Amino acid sequence: MALKIVETQRLYRQIADQLRTAIQSGEWKVGERLPAERDLAKQLGVSRPSVREALIALEVEGFVEVRTGSGVYVREGPARSSAAAVAPHPAEWGPLELIRARRVLEGEIAAIAATSAKRKDIAAMAQCVDAAMPTMASCRCRATATSIRPSCSPAATAC
Protein backbone atom coordinates (compact mmCIF):
# COMPACT_ATOMS: atom_id res chain seq x y z
CA MET A 1 0.00 0.00 0.00
CA ALA A 2 1.41 3.40 -1.00
CA LEU A 3 1.34 5.99 1.74
CA LYS A 4 0.55 9.61 1.03
CA ILE A 5 2.47 12.51 2.45
CA VAL A 6 0.59 14.08 5.34
CA GLU A 7 0.19 17.81 4.91
CA THR A 8 -0.52 19.96 7.91
CA GLN A 9 -2.67 22.99 7.34
CA ARG A 10 -2.38 26.22 9.25
CA LEU A 11 -5.27 27.17 11.50
CA TYR A 12 -6.20 30.31 9.54
CA ARG A 13 -6.43 28.18 6.37
CA GLN A 14 -8.83 25.75 8.10
CA ILE A 15 -10.97 28.69 9.22
CA ALA A 16 -10.91 30.19 5.71
CA ASP A 17 -11.99 26.83 4.26
CA GLN A 18 -15.00 26.68 6.60
CA LEU A 19 -16.02 30.25 5.86
CA ARG A 20 -15.56 29.77 2.09
CA THR A 21 -17.73 26.64 2.20
CA ALA A 22 -20.43 28.53 4.11
CA ILE A 23 -20.34 31.36 1.55
CA GLN A 24 -20.48 28.96 -1.39
CA SER A 25 -23.36 27.03 0.15
CA GLY A 26 -25.35 30.26 0.45
CA GLU A 27 -25.26 30.67 4.22
CA TRP A 28 -24.32 34.29 3.53
CA LYS A 29 -25.59 35.97 0.37
CA VAL A 30 -23.66 38.40 -1.83
CA GLY A 31 -23.59 41.80 -0.12
CA GLU A 32 -24.48 40.35 3.28
CA ARG A 33 -22.34 41.24 6.28
CA LEU A 34 -20.51 38.41 8.04
CA PRO A 35 -20.66 38.17 11.84
CA ALA A 36 -18.08 40.21 13.75
CA GLU A 37 -14.61 38.72 14.23
CA ARG A 38 -15.35 38.27 17.93
CA ASP A 39 -18.49 36.26 17.17
CA LEU A 40 -16.80 34.13 14.51
CA ALA A 41 -13.90 33.41 16.88
CA LYS A 42 -16.33 32.34 19.61
CA GLN A 43 -18.34 30.11 17.22
CA LEU A 44 -15.19 28.46 15.86
CA GLY A 45 -13.39 28.23 19.20
CA VAL A 46 -10.30 30.08 17.94
CA SER A 47 -8.56 33.39 18.53
CA ARG A 48 -9.55 36.64 16.83
CA PRO A 49 -6.15 36.99 15.12
CA SER A 50 -6.67 33.57 13.48
CA VAL A 51 -10.10 34.70 12.23
CA ARG A 52 -8.57 37.96 11.00
CA GLU A 53 -5.91 36.05 9.01
CA ALA A 54 -8.61 33.83 7.49
CA LEU A 55 -10.66 36.87 6.46
CA ILE A 56 -7.58 38.42 4.86
CA ALA A 57 -7.02 35.19 2.91
CA LEU A 58 -10.65 35.23 1.75
CA GLU A 59 -10.31 38.88 0.77
CA VAL A 60 -7.25 38.08 -1.34
CA GLU A 61 -9.16 35.23 -2.99
CA GLY A 62 -12.05 37.60 -3.74
CA PHE A 63 -14.72 36.02 -1.56
CA VAL A 64 -15.17 38.91 0.84
CA GLU A 65 -14.61 42.64 1.05
CA VAL A 66 -13.32 44.19 4.26
CA ARG A 67 -14.79 47.65 4.83
CA THR A 68 -12.93 49.45 7.59
CA GLY A 69 -15.25 50.45 10.40
CA SER A 70 -18.19 48.64 8.83
CA GLY A 71 -17.39 44.94 8.68
CA VAL A 72 -16.74 42.10 6.26
CA TYR A 73 -19.13 41.59 3.36
CA VAL A 74 -19.58 38.75 0.91
CA ARG A 75 -18.73 39.92 -2.58
CA GLU A 76 -19.53 38.73 -6.02
CA GLY A 77 -16.12 38.45 -7.60
CA PRO A 78 -14.06 36.26 -9.87
CA ALA A 79 -13.50 33.79 -7.04
CA ARG A 80 -17.23 32.98 -7.01
CA SER A 81 -17.21 31.61 -10.56
CA SER A 82 -17.48 27.85 -10.98
CA ALA A 83 -13.98 27.61 -12.46
CA ALA A 84 -12.46 29.37 -9.45
CA ALA A 85 -14.49 27.28 -7.03
CA VAL A 86 -12.72 24.10 -8.19
CA ALA A 87 -9.29 25.71 -8.44
CA PRO A 88 -6.81 24.51 -5.84
CA HIS A 89 -6.07 26.66 -2.82
CA PRO A 90 -3.00 28.88 -3.07
CA ALA A 91 0.04 27.10 -1.65
CA GLU A 92 1.00 27.99 1.87
CA TRP A 93 4.33 29.77 1.62
CA GLY A 94 6.52 30.08 4.64
CA PRO A 95 10.14 31.07 5.20
CA LEU A 96 11.53 27.69 4.11
CA GLU A 97 9.65 27.75 0.81
CA LEU A 98 10.88 31.28 0.22
CA ILE A 99 14.48 30.21 0.84
CA ARG A 100 14.07 27.28 -1.57
CA ALA A 101 12.62 29.55 -4.25
CA ARG A 102 15.43 32.06 -3.77
CA ARG A 103 18.02 29.31 -4.19
CA VAL A 104 16.56 28.41 -7.57
CA LEU A 105 15.97 31.96 -8.78
CA GLU A 106 19.18 33.53 -7.51
CA GLY A 107 21.27 30.78 -9.09
CA GLU A 108 19.60 31.33 -12.45
CA ILE A 109 19.94 35.10 -12.13
CA ALA A 110 23.64 34.72 -11.35
CA ALA A 111 24.06 32.43 -14.37
CA ILE A 112 22.37 34.95 -16.66
CA ALA A 113 24.48 37.76 -15.21
CA ALA A 114 27.65 35.71 -15.69
CA THR A 115 26.87 34.93 -19.33
CA SER A 116 26.08 38.55 -20.14
CA ALA A 117 28.86 40.18 -18.09
CA LYS A 118 31.47 42.27 -19.83
CA ARG A 119 35.19 42.05 -19.07
CA LYS A 120 35.04 45.34 -17.15
CA ASP A 121 32.19 43.95 -14.97
CA ILE A 122 34.19 40.83 -14.14
CA ALA A 123 37.29 42.91 -13.38
CA ALA A 124 35.27 45.15 -11.04
CA MET A 125 33.86 42.12 -9.19
CA ALA A 126 37.32 40.57 -8.88
CA GLN A 127 38.65 43.86 -7.48
CA CYS A 128 35.86 43.92 -4.88
CA VAL A 129 36.52 40.34 -3.84
CA ASP A 130 40.27 40.96 -3.58
CA ALA A 131 39.68 44.10 -1.50
CA ALA A 132 37.25 42.33 0.83
CA MET A 133 39.29 39.17 1.47
CA PRO A 134 41.73 40.57 4.09
CA THR A 135 38.93 42.31 5.95
CA MET A 136 36.69 39.26 5.90
CA ALA A 137 39.53 37.04 7.14
CA SER A 138 40.24 39.35 10.07
CA CYS A 139 36.57 39.84 10.96
CA ARG A 140 35.66 36.14 11.09
CA CYS A 141 32.36 35.87 12.94
CA ARG A 142 32.13 39.52 13.95
CA ALA A 143 30.63 40.59 10.63
CA THR A 144 27.15 42.04 10.85
CA ALA A 145 24.62 43.29 8.32
CA THR A 146 25.76 46.84 9.06
CA SER A 147 29.37 46.07 8.06
CA ILE A 148 28.36 45.12 4.52
CA ARG A 149 28.78 48.01 2.11
CA PRO A 150 27.97 48.30 -1.63
CA SER A 151 31.42 49.79 -2.26
CA CYS A 152 34.57 47.72 -2.52
CA SER A 153 36.95 50.35 -1.19
CA PRO A 154 39.15 49.13 1.71
CA ALA A 155 37.65 51.78 4.01
CA ALA A 156 34.10 50.63 3.30
CA THR A 157 34.83 46.98 4.03
CA ALA A 158 36.57 47.56 7.37
CA CYS A 159 35.02 45.90 10.45
N, C-alpha and C positions, 0 to 999 in steps of 0.2 A: 504494500500500500504506500503510495507517495504522499508524503506529508507536505502541507502548505506552510509557507512562512506566516507566522502570526504577526499581524500589524497592530500596534497599539494606536489608539486614536486619542488625541488631546480632548480634554473635557469640553472646551468651547466648541470643538467640531461636533461632538455628540449633541450638544445643546442646539447648535445650528441645524443639524440634521432633523431633530424633532420639530423645531419651529418651521423649517422648510416643508416638512411633511404636512404639518397642520395647515400651512398656507395653501399648499397644493391641493389638499383635500377639501378646501373651502371653509375651514373653521373660521378664518378671517377673510373677508372679501376685499377686493381692490379698493383702496382709499380708506379702509377701516383702520382705526388706531389699535395697536397692540397693547396689552396690559403694560403697566409701568415695570421698569426693571426690577424694582423691589418685589412686586407681585409675582413676576416670572421666576425670580430667584427662589421665592418661598414655595411656589408650586413645584419647581424642579428639584428643590433641596440642594441648591448650589449657591455660590457666592455671587454678589452683584457684578464684580469684575468679570467673572466667567460669562455671565449673561451679556455684559457689554461687549466682550470680545466676539461672542456669537452674533450679536446684532451687527457689529462692524463687518463680519464675514458675509452676512446676508446682504448688507448694503453694497458691498463690493460685487457680489454676485448679481445684484439688481433685483432682489426680492422685496427689499424694504427701503424706505426713505427715512432718514433720521432728520427731524426738524427740531433744531435747537429750541428749547423752551416749550415745545409743544408735544413731542413724543415721537414714536416710531410708527410709520404707516406702511401698509402693504401697497406696493406699487405694481403697476402693469408695465413690465419692462421686457427686454429681450430674454431675460432668464425665465420668464413664464411661458415661453413658447415650448411646444412639445419636443423640439430638437434639443433645446437646452435642458429640459427636464431629465432626459436620459443621458446627458453628457456626464462624464465622470467628474467627481469633485476635484478642485484644484489640489495639487500635491501639497503636503504639509512641509514647508521648508524651514529648517532650523539652521543653526550655526554650522553643523557638520556638513549638511548638504551644500551650503554656501561655500565652504572651504573646498569641497570636492569639485564644485563647478568652477571655482577660481583656478584650481590646479589645471583643469582642462583648458579653459579659456586663456589663462595667462601664458601657458606653454605655447599655444598656437599663436598668440599675439607676438610673443618673443620670436617665434620662428619666422613669422611674416616680417617683423622688423629686421631680423638678421639677413633675410634674403633681399630686402630692399635698401639696406644700409649702404651708404657711400663710404669710401675710404676715410674721409675726414671725420665721419660719425664714429667709425670704429677706432680711429686714433684718439678721439676725444674721450671715448669710454675707457680705453686702455690707460690714458693719462689719469683719469679719475680713479681707476682701480689702483694704479701704482701709487698715487698720492695718498690713498686711504689705507693701504696695507700697513705701514708702520704704526699709524694711529690705532687701527683696529687691533693689531697685535698687542699694543701696550694697554689698551682699554680692557680687553678680555670681556668679563661679564659685567663691567660697569656701564656699558653702553645703554642709553635710554632713547626713547623716541625723540626727545628734545635735542640729542646730540647728532641726529641725522640732518644733514643740510643738503640742499639741491646743488650747491657748488662743490667743486672738487679742489678748491684751494686748500693748502695745508692749514691755514688758520681756521677755515670753516669746519674741518674734520677733526679738530682737536677735541679731546675729552673735556 
